[in-house]
Each structure stands twice: as C-alpha cells, then as structure tokens.
Amino acid sequence: MKLLLLQLVDENGTLLPQYEVAADSVGAGVDEWVLVSRGSAARQVPGNEQRPLDAAVVAIIDTIHVEDRLIYSKKDQYR
C-alpha cells in the first residue's frame, strides 16, 4: 500500500506546519486534498486486510464550503 506524507490545513484552507503519514487507499496524487480516517476507523477501510494502520486516506475532496465561503475547489486548482 502506498504511503502519503500529508500537510494539514486549517478551517480557512491555510497550510499548517504539521504533517502526517497515511496509507492511501484511493490513489490520491500530489497537491490533492484528501479526507483522512484515524485510529480504529483507519483499520476498517475496505482493502486494508487488517493491517496495523493509524491513518488512512479514504477520499479525494472535490470542493469544501464553510458557511457561504468556498475554501477549496479541485477544478480551480489546475487552471
């Protein structure tokens, strides 16, 4: 299984100086925003085969809206 080094973001989409390693179960790529499952939920990801994981990427994010603000859009990222 591929491991990704993830950089965390805050609620405004600002990059934080915090990183995490997660097993990638969805085939995410460079600069994609992802949803991470942690703890015992990460070990229950389909296809995991009960490997001892602490964090797993479970989805690639298309858009994020907070209240009425667009925080992230995948299609705008590649323009």
Buried (B, 14 or more C-beta within 10 A) or exposed (E): EEEBEBEEBEEEEEEEEEEEEBBBBBEBEEEBBBEBBEEEEBBEBEEBEEEEBBBBBBEBBEEBEEEEEEBBBBEEEEE
